[in-house]
Amino acid sequence: MEPSVLMNLTRGRIVHMLITGGPATAREISTALSLNAVTVTRALGLLSKAGIVGITDTPSADFRPAYAVDPPQVFDELAQVRHFFAPWL
């Protein structure tokens, strides 16, 4: 079983921010979470590849892509994490 892409603190923080705060640009995420821009870009790439986040149809005010979560995919990933840790729960 492949571990979930959410089993990483940085990616989890980004997903949490997007769930609670709505769409945000990489720069906004970097600033809000005090993370290096490269770290955020890499994390968004992995989350995007996994289908957890995507670029919204509406760009930000400064025309940068804004990212948002796909709730059903997040729930699927969380179920995978729960299944992974089930023997220890």
MOPAC internal coordinates of N, CA, C and O (Angstrom, degrees):
PM7 1SCF
backbone

  N    0.0000 0     0.00 0     0.00 0    0    0    0
  C    1.4535 1     0.00 0     0.00 0    1    0    0
  C    1.5275 1   109.33 1     0.00 0    2    1    0
  O    1.2310 1   120.72 1   -52.45 1    3    2    1
  N    1.2900 1   116.24 1   127.55 1    3    2    1
  C    1.4537 1   121.93 1   179.03 1    5    3    2
  C    1.5230 1   109.44 1   -78.67 1    6    5    3
  O    1.2310 1   120.17 1   -47.76 1    7    6    5
  N    1.3431 1   117.28 1   132.24 1    7    6    5
  C    1.4640 1   118.45 1   179.26 1    9    7    6
  C    1.5294 1   111.40 1   -65.20 1   10    9    7
  O    1.2310 1   121.22 1   -28.90 1   11   10    9
  N    1.2948 1   115.28 1   151.10 1   11   10    9
  C    1.4570 1   121.72 1  -179.41 1   13   11   10
  C    1.5239 1   111.08 1   -67.55 1   14   13   11
  O    1.2310 1   121.16 1   -33.78 1   15   14   13
  N    1.3111 1   115.38 1   146.22 1   15   14   13
  C    1.4584 1   121.27 1   176.33 1   17   15   14
  C    1.5329 1   110.64 1   -64.59 1   18   17   15
  O    1.2310 1   120.17 1   160.22 1   19   18   17
  N    1.3287 1   117.29 1   -19.78 1   19   18   17
  C    1.4630 1   121.04 1   179.16 1   21   19   18
  C    1.5252 1   113.08 1   -80.31 1   22   21   19
  O    1.2310 1   120.09 1   173.83 1   23   22   21
  N    1.3277 1   117.44 1    -6.17 1   23   22   21
  C    1.4669 1   120.13 1  -179.34 1   25   23   22
  C    1.5271 1   109.93 1   -82.83 1   26   25   23
  O    1.2310 1   121.33 1  -126.88 1   27   26   25
  N    1.3180 1   115.05 1    53.12 1   27   26   25
  C    1.4533 1   123.82 1   179.14 1   29   27   26
  C    1.5190 1   106.39 1  -150.17 1   30   29   27
  O    1.2310 1   120.43 1   -49.83 1   31   30   29
  N    1.3125 1   116.79 1   130.17 1   31   30   29
  C    1.4646 1   120.84 1  -174.43 1   33   31   30
  C    1.5269 1   112.44 1   -59.99 1   34   33   31
  O    1.2310 1   120.17 1   133.92 1   35   34   33
  N    1.3198 1   117.28 1   -46.08 1   35   34   33
  C    1.4648 1   120.00 1  -178.13 1   37   35   34
  C    1.5210 1   111.60 1   -62.98 1   38   37   35
  O    1.2310 1   120.53 1   131.78 1   39   38   37
  N    1.3271 1   116.59 1   -48.22 1   39   38   37
  C    1.4687 1   119.32 1   179.65 1   41   39   38
  C    1.5239 1   110.69 1   -63.57 1   42   41   39
  O    1.2310 1   120.29 1   141.98 1   43   42   41
  N    1.3253 1   117.06 1   -38.02 1   43   42   41
  C    1.4633 1   120.75 1   177.21 1   45   43   42
  C    1.5192 1   112.18 1   -62.80 1   46   45   43
  O    1.2310 1   120.54 1   139.49 1   47   46   45
  N    1.3278 1   116.58 1   -40.51 1   47   46   45
  C    1.4658 1   120.45 1   178.49 1   49   47   46
  C    1.5268 1   111.11 1   -65.19 1   50   49   47
  O    1.2310 1   120.81 1   140.13 1   51   50   49
  N    1.3290 1   116.06 1   -39.87 1   51   50   49
  C    1.4645 1   119.88 1   179.11 1   53   51   50
  C    1.5260 1   110.27 1   -64.40 1   54   53   51
  O    1.2310 1   120.47 1   133.27 1   55   54   53
  N    1.3245 1   116.71 1   -46.73 1   55   54   53
  C    1.4675 1   120.18 1   179.37 1   57   55   54
  C    1.5252 1   110.20 1   -61.64 1   58   57   55
  O    1.2310 1   120.10 1   136.80 1   59   58   57
  N    1.3251 1   117.41 1   -43.20 1   59   58   57
  C    1.4673 1   120.82 1   178.61 1   61   59   58
  C    1.5245 1   110.51 1   -59.24 1   62   61   59
  O    1.2310 1   120.67 1   135.65 1   63   62   61
  N    1.3305 1   116.33 1   -44.35 1   63   62   61
  C    1.4657 1   119.75 1   179.56 1   65   63   62
  C    1.5255 1   111.19 1   -61.36 1   66   65   63
  O    1.2310 1   120.42 1   136.61 1   67   66   65
  N    1.3225 1   116.81 1   -43.39 1   67   66   65
  C    1.4637 1   119.87 1  -178.78 1   69   67   66
  C    1.5283 1   112.01 1   -69.53 1   70   69   67
  O    1.2310 1   120.32 1   147.19 1   71   70   69
  N    1.3252 1   117.00 1   -32.81 1   71   70   69
  C    1.4680 1   120.13 1   177.37 1   73   71   70
  C    1.5268 1   110.30 1   -69.15 1   74   73   71
  O    1.2310 1   120.62 1   133.82 1   75   74   73
  N    1.3236 1   116.42 1   -46.18 1   75   74   73
  C    1.4648 1   119.90 1  -175.14 1   77   75   74
  C    1.5232 1   113.66 1   -81.81 1   78   77   75
  O    1.2310 1   120.40 1   148.91 1   79   78   77
  N    1.3252 1   116.85 1   -31.09 1   79   78   77
  C    1.4615 1   119.61 1  -175.21 1   81   79   78
  C    1.5107 1   115.89 1  -107.86 1   82   81   79
  O    1.2310 1   120.33 1   172.39 1   83   82   81
  N    1.3174 1   116.97 1    -7.61 1   83   82   81
  C    1.4590 1   119.97 1  -178.47 1   85   83   82
  C    1.5155 1   112.04 1    85.18 1   86   85   83
  O    1.2310 1   120.56 1     5.82 1   87   86   85
  N    1.3205 1   116.54 1  -174.18 1   87   86   85
  C    1.4622 1   121.34 1  -176.02 1   89   87   86
  C    1.5267 1   112.75 1   -56.22 1   90   89   87
  O    1.2310 1   121.25 1   -33.20 1   91   90   89
  N    1.3340 1   115.22 1   146.80 1   91   90   89
  C    1.4666 1   121.36 1   179.75 1   93   91   90
  C    1.5209 1   109.43 1  -153.27 1   94   93   91
  O    1.2310 1   121.10 1   -26.16 1   95   94   93
  N    1.3203 1   115.49 1   153.84 1   95   94   93
  C    1.4595 1   120.52 1   176.12 1   97   95   94
  C    1.5267 1   109.04 1   -82.24 1   98   97   95
  O    1.2310 1   120.89 1   -14.24 1   99   98   97
  N    1.3150 1   115.90 1   165.76 1   99   98   97
  C    1.4656 1   120.17 1   177.20 1  101   99   98
  C    1.5218 1   110.21 1   -59.59 1  102  101   99
  O    1.2310 1   120.48 1   140.78 1  103  102  101
  N    1.3153 1   116.69 1   -39.22 1  103  102  101
  C    1.4690 1   120.57 1   179.43 1  105  103  102
  C    1.5310 1   110.58 1   -64.17 1  106  105  103
  O    1.2310 1   120.21 1   136.90 1  107  106  105
  N    1.3260 1   117.20 1   -43.10 1  107  106  105
  C    1.4693 1   120.55 1   178.86 1  109  107  106
  C    1.5242 1   110.89 1   -63.49 1  110  109  107
  O    1.2310 1   120.50 1   139.59 1  111  110  109
  N    1.3188 1   116.64 1   -40.41 1  111  110  109
  C    1.4653 1   120.87 1   178.24 1  113  111  110
  C    1.5203 1   109.74 1   -64.12 1  114  113  111
  O    1.2310 1   120.77 1   133.25 1  115  114  113
  N    1.3221 1   116.14 1   -46.75 1  115  114  113
  C    1.4583 1   121.66 1  -179.84 1  117  115  114
  C    1.5277 1   111.18 1   -57.22 1  118  117  115
  O    1.2310 1   120.69 1   134.05 1  119  118  117
  N    1.3146 1   116.29 1   -45.95 1  119  118  117
  C    1.4639 1   121.20 1  -179.42 1  121  119  118
  C    1.5260 1   111.43 1   -67.56 1  122  121  119
  O    1.2310 1   120.36 1   131.80 1  123  122  121
  N    1.3224 1   116.92 1   -48.20 1  123  122  121
  C    1.4700 1   121.03 1  -176.15 1  125  123  122
  C    1.5220 1   112.68 1   -63.47 1  126  125  123
  O    1.2310 1   120.43 1   143.78 1  127  126  125
  N    1.3302 1   116.79 1   -36.22 1  127  126  125
  C    1.4653 1   120.32 1  -176.25 1  129  127  126
  C    1.5280 1   113.05 1  -101.31 1  130  129  127
  O    1.2310 1   120.49 1  -175.37 1  131  130  129
  N    1.3263 1   116.66 1     4.63 1  131  130  129
  C    1.4710 1   122.13 1  -178.58 1  133  131  130
  C    1.5248 1   111.57 1    52.75 1  134  133  131
  O    1.2310 1   121.35 1  -130.15 1  135  134  133
  N    1.3258 1   115.02 1    49.85 1  135  134  133
  C    1.4592 1   121.29 1   179.73 1  137  135  134
  C    1.5215 1   109.60 1  -115.88 1  138  137  135
  O    1.2310 1   121.00 1   -29.71 1  139  138  137
  N    1.3270 1   115.69 1   150.29 1  139  138  137
  C    1.4505 1   122.66 1   175.26 1  141  139  138
  C    1.5267 1   109.31 1   -61.96 1  142  141  139
  O    1.2310 1   120.19 1   -37.41 1  143  142  141
  N    1.3202 1   117.24 1   142.59 1  143  142  141
  C    1.4670 1   121.61 1  -178.67 1  145  143  142
  C    1.5239 1   112.11 1   -59.24 1  146  145  143
  O    1.2310 1   120.05 1   142.04 1  147  146  145
  N    1.3240 1   117.51 1   -37.96 1  147  146  145
  C    1.4694 1   121.04 1   179.64 1  149  147  146
  C    1.5249 1   110.22 1   -65.57 1  150  149  147
  O    1.2310 1   120.41 1   139.60 1  151  150  149
  N    1.3198 1   116.82 1   -40.40 1  151  150  149
  C    1.4606 1   121.60 1   178.32 1  153  151  150
  C    1.5256 1   110.40 1   -60.58 1  154  153  151
  O    1.2310 1   120.59 1   134.94 1  155  154  153
  N    1.3181 1   116.47 1   -45.06 1  155  154  153
  C    1.4672 1   121.12 1  -179.84 1  157  155  154
  C    1.5216 1   110.46 1   -65.04 1  158  157  155
  O    1.2310 1   120.45 1   136.09 1  159  158  157
  N    1.3196 1   116.75 1   -43.91 1  159  158  157
  C    1.4650 1   120.56 1  -179.65 1  161  159  158
  C    1.5226 1   111.37 1   -61.45 1  162  161  159
  O    1.2310 1   120.29 1   136.16 1  163  162  161
  N    1.3216 1   117.05 1   -43.84 1  163  162  161
  C    1.4724 1   120.82 1   177.92 1  165  163  162
  C    1.5229 1   111.03 1   -63.27 1  166  165  163
  O    1.2310 1   120.79 1   134.54 1  167  166  165
  N    1.3301 1   116.10 1   -45.46 1  167  166  165
  C    1.4644 1   120.13 1  -179.32 1  169  167  166
  C    1.5256 1   110.79 1   -63.00 1  170  169  167
  O    1.2310 1   120.30 1   136.98 1  171  170  169
  N    1.3217 1   117.04 1   -43.02 1  171  170  169
  C    1.4644 1   120.01 1   178.68 1  173  171  170
  C    1.5257 1   111.04 1   -64.09 1  174  173  171
  O    1.2310 1   120.41 1   144.80 1  175  174  173
  N    1.3236 1   116.82 1   -35.20 1  175  174  173
  C    1.4601 1   120.24 1   176.83 1  177  175  174
  C    1.5139 1   111.98 1   -62.65 1  178  177  175
  O    1.2310 1   120.50 1   134.79 1  179  178  177
  N    1.3371 1   116.65 1   -45.21 1  179  178  177
  C    1.4669 1   120.83 1   178.51 1  181  179  178
  C    1.5235 1   111.29 1   -66.29 1  182  181  179
  O    1.2310 1   120.59 1   137.23 1  183  182  181
  N    1.3223 1   116.48 1   -42.77 1  183  182  181
  C    1.4653 1   120.51 1   179.41 1  185  183  182
  C    1.5255 1   111.16 1   -65.72 1  186  185  183
  O    1.2310 1   120.80 1   142.97 1  187  186  185
  N    1.3098 1   116.07 1   -37.03 1  187  186  185
  C    1.4628 1   120.34 1   177.88 1  189  187  186
  C    1.5230 1   111.09 1   -67.89 1  190  189  187
  O    1.2310 1   120.60 1   136.74 1  191  190  189
  N    1.3214 1   116.46 1   -43.26 1  191  190  189
  C    1.4673 1   121.19 1   178.86 1  193  191  190
  C    1.5281 1   110.96 1   -61.03 1  194  193  191
  O    1.2310 1   120.61 1   145.45 1  195  194  193
  N    1.3354 1   116.44 1   -34.55 1  195  194  193
  C    1.4630 1   121.66 1   179.22 1  197  195  194
  C    1.5299 1   112.04 1   -80.51 1  198  197  195
  O    1.2310 1   120.29 1   172.84 1  199  198  197
  N    1.3236 1   117.04 1    -7.16 1  199  198  197
  C    1.4600 1   120.55 1   179.19 1  201  199  198
  C    1.5156 1   114.43 1    83.38 1  202  201  199
  O    1.2310 1   120.22 1  -169.97 1  203  202  201
  N    1.3210 1   117.18 1    10.03 1  203  202  201
  C    1.4607 1   120.80 1  -177.54 1  205  203  202
  C    1.5234 1   111.59 1   -81.40 1  206  205  203
  O    1.2310 1   120.22 1   141.87 1  207  206  205
  N    1.3139 1   117.18 1   -38.13 1  207  206  205
  C    1.4612 1   121.00 1   175.97 1  209  207  206
  C    1.5193 1   109.28 1  -122.32 1  210  209  207
  O    1.2310 1   121.70 1   -21.11 1  211  210  209
  N    1.2949 1   114.34 1   158.89 1  211  210  209
  C    1.4568 1   120.46 1   176.44 1  213  211  210
  C    1.5103 1   109.58 1  -150.36 1  214  213  211
  O    1.2310 1   121.20 1   -14.31 1  215  214  213
  N    1.3120 1   115.31 1   165.69 1  215  214  213
  C    1.4554 1   120.77 1   178.25 1  217  215  214
  C    1.5262 1   108.02 1   -82.92 1  218  217  215
  O    1.2310 1   121.20 1   -47.23 1  219  218  217
  N    1.3259 1   115.31 1   132.77 1  219  218  217
  C    1.4637 1   120.29 1  -179.71 1  221  219  218
  C    1.5272 1   110.46 1   -72.91 1  222  221  219
  O    1.2310 1   120.98 1   -17.78 1  223  222  221
  N    1.3147 1   115.72 1   162.22 1  223  222  221
  C    1.4639 1   121.05 1   177.95 1  225  223  222
  C    1.5239 1   112.04 1   -72.04 1  226  225  223
  O    1.2310 1   120.71 1   157.15 1  227  226  225
  N    1.3235 1   116.24 1   -22.85 1  227  226  225
  C    1.4585 1   121.16 1  -177.80 1  229  227  226
  C    1.5239 1   109.91 1  -105.84 1  230  229  227
  O    1.2310 1   119.72 1   -63.00 1  231  230  229
  N    1.3313 1   118.14 1   117.00 1  231  230  229
  C    1.4642 1   119.42 1   178.23 1  233  231  230
  C    1.5264 1   110.64 1   -71.07 1  234  233  231
  O    1.2310 1   120.80 1   -13.06 1  235  234  233
  N    1.3071 1   116.08 1   166.94 1  235  234  233
  C    1.4612 1   120.93 1   178.58 1  237  235  234
  C    1.5275 1   109.61 1   -71.45 1  238  237  235
  O    1.2310 1   120.81 1    -3.39 1  239  238  237
  N    1.3196 1   116.06 1   176.61 1  239  238  237
  C    1.4647 1   121.64 1  -179.09 1  241  239  238
  C    1.5278 1   111.72 1   -60.09 1  242  241  239
  O    1.2310 1   120.26 1   149.61 1  243  242  241
  N    1.3341 1   117.11 1   -30.39 1  243  242  241
  C    1.4704 1   119.72 1   179.44 1  245  243  242
  C    1.5352 1   111.65 1   -97.35 1  246  245  243
  O    1.2310 1   120.79 1  -161.17 1  247  246  245
  N    1.3267 1   116.09 1    18.83 1  247  246  245
  C    1.4686 1   124.47 1   175.07 1  249  247  246
  C    1.5282 1   114.61 1    66.54 1  250  249  247
  O    1.2310 1   120.38 1  -159.23 1  251  250  249
  N    1.3148 1   116.87 1    20.77 1  251  250  249
  C    1.4662 1   120.65 1   174.35 1  253  251  250
  C    1.5284 1   107.88 1   -89.00 1  254  253  251
  O    1.2310 1   120.17 1   -29.35 1  255  254  253
  N    1.3291 1   117.27 1   150.65 1  255  254  253
  C    1.4691 1   118.39 1   178.54 1  257  255  254
  C    1.5215 1   110.99 1   -65.21 1  258  257  255
  O    1.2310 1   120.86 1   -41.74 1  259  258  257
  N    1.3079 1   115.96 1   138.26 1  259  258  257
  C    1.4622 1   121.80 1   176.05 1  261  259  258
  C    1.5259 1   108.02 1  -105.81 1  262  261  259
  O    1.2310 1   120.89 1   -40.47 1  263  262  261
  N    1.3144 1   115.91 1   139.53 1  263  262  261
  C    1.4597 1   122.31 1  -178.33 1  265  263  262
  C    1.5211 1   110.20 1  -103.89 1  266  265  263
  O    1.2310 1   121.05 1   -33.83 1  267  266  265
  N    1.3264 1   115.59 1   146.17 1  267  266  265
  C    1.4640 1   122.46 1   176.69 1  269  267  266
  C    1.5248 1   108.07 1  -140.86 1  270  269  267
  O    1.2310 1   120.77 1   -20.66 1  271  270  269
  N    1.3270 1   116.13 1   159.34 1  271  270  269
  C    1.4669 1   120.48 1   179.84 1  273  271  270
  C    1.5222 1   110.81 1   -90.37 1  274  273  271
  O    1.2310 1   121.75 1   -22.50 1  275  274  273
  N    1.3308 1   114.25 1   157.50 1  275  274  273
  C    1.4644 1   122.59 1   173.33 1  277  275  274
  C    1.5285 1   105.54 1  -105.70 1  278  277  275
  O    1.2310 1   119.55 1   -82.36 1  279  278  277
  N    1.3521 1   118.46 1    97.64 1  279  278  277
  C    1.4664 1   120.79 1  -173.55 1  281  279  278
  C    1.5303 1   115.51 1   -51.12 1  282  281  279
  O    1.2310 1   118.22 1   134.43 1  283  282  281
  N    1.3352 1   121.00 1   -45.57 1  283  282  281
  C    1.4708 1   118.37 1   179.93 1  285  283  282
  C    1.5319 1   112.78 1   -59.15 1  286  285  283
  O    1.2310 1   120.49 1   142.39 1  287  286  285
  N    1.3158 1   116.67 1   -37.61 1  287  286  285
  C    1.4640 1   119.58 1   179.31 1  289  287  286
  C    1.5274 1   110.88 1   -68.30 1  290  289  287
  O    1.2310 1   120.29 1   143.50 1  291  290  289
  N    1.3351 1   117.05 1   -36.50 1  291  290  289
  C    1.4694 1   120.56 1   177.32 1  293  291  290
  C    1.5247 1   109.48 1   -63.17 1  294  293  291
  O    1.2310 1   120.10 1   136.22 1  295  294  293
  N    1.3344 1   117.42 1   -43.78 1  295  294  293
  C    1.4628 1   120.48 1   179.16 1  297  295  294
  C    1.5234 1   111.18 1   -62.40 1  298  297  295
  O    1.2310 1   120.37 1   140.32 1  299  298  297
  N    1.3290 1   116.90 1   -39.68 1  299  298  297
  C    1.4690 1   120.45 1   177.13 1  301  299  298
  C    1.5238 1   110.82 1   -62.67 1  302  301  299
  O    1.2310 1   120.47 1   136.73 1  303  302  301
  N    1.3256 1   116.71 1   -43.27 1  303  302  301
  C    1.4640 1   120.77 1   179.63 1  305  303  302
  C    1.5279 1   110.87 1   -65.39 1  306  305  303
  O    1.2310 1   120.29 1   139.19 1  307  306  305
  N    1.3339 1   117.05 1   -40.81 1  307  306  305
  C    1.4652 1   119.84 1   178.68 1  309  307  306
  C    1.5250 1   111.08 1   -64.89 1  310  309  307
  O    1.2310 1   120.30 1   143.53 1  311  310  309
  N    1.3168 1   117.03 1   -36.47 1  311  310  309
  C    1.4667 1   120.44 1   175.72 1  313  311  310
  C    1.5222 1   110.27 1   -63.50 1  314  313  311
  O    1.2310 1   120.57 1   142.41 1  315  314  313
  N    1.3238 1   116.52 1   -37.59 1  315  314  313
  C    1.4605 1   120.84 1   177.90 1  317  315  314
  C    1.5334 1   110.60 1   -65.50 1  318  317  315
  O    1.2310 1   120.35 1   139.48 1  319  318  317
  N    1.3229 1   116.94 1   -40.52 1  319  318  317
  C    1.4681 1   120.82 1   177.59 1  321  319  318
  C    1.5241 1   109.58 1   -63.49 1  322  321  319
  O    1.2310 1   120.44 1   135.15 1  323  322  321
  N    1.3233 1   116.76 1   -44.85 1  323  322  321
  C    1.4677 1   120.74 1   179.31 1  325  323  322
  C    1.5275 1   110.50 1   -60.18 1  326  325  323
  O    1.2310 1   120.42 1   136.59 1  327  326  325
  N    1.3224 1   116.79 1   -43.41 1  327  326  325
  C    1.4616 1   121.18 1   178.77 1  329  327  326
  C    1.5302 1   110.61 1   -62.29 1  330  329  327
  O    1.2310 1   120.55 1   139.67 1  331  330  329
  N    1.3215 1   116.56 1   -40.33 1  331  330  329
  C    1.4616 1   121.66 1   179.71 1  333  331  330
  C    1.5291 1   110.99 1   -60.90 1  334  333  331
  O    1.2310 1   120.42 1   137.46 1  335  334  333
  N    1.3469 1   116.80 1   -42.54 1  335  334  333
  C    1.4597 1   121.17 1  -176.70 1  337  335  334
  C    1.5281 1   113.66 1   -91.16 1  338  337  335
  O    1.2310 1   119.40 1   178.36 1  339  338  337
  N    1.3195 1   118.74 1    -1.64 1  339  338  337
  C    1.4669 1   122.60 1  -176.32 1  341  339  338
  C    1.5276 1   113.73 1   -51.22 1  342  341  339
  O    1.2310 1   118.79 1   138.46 1  343  342  341
  N    1.3304 1   119.91 1   -41.54 1  343  342  341
  C    1.4681 1   118.48 1  -179.54 1  345  343  342
  C    1.5294 1   113.79 1   -61.09 1  346  345  343
  O    1.2310 1   119.95 1   157.75 1  347  346  345
  N    1.3150 1   117.69 1   -22.25 1  347  346  345
  C    1.4577 1   120.47 1  -177.53 1  349  347  346
  C    1.5205 1   113.09 1  -102.76 1  350  349  347
  O    1.2310 1   120.22 1   178.39 1  351  350  349
  N    1.3282 1   117.19 1    -1.61 1  351  350  349
  C    1.4713 1   119.73 1  -178.81 1  353  351  350
  C    1.5059 1   111.10 1   -88.51 1  354  353  351
  O    1.2310 1   120.10 1   180.00 1  355  354  353

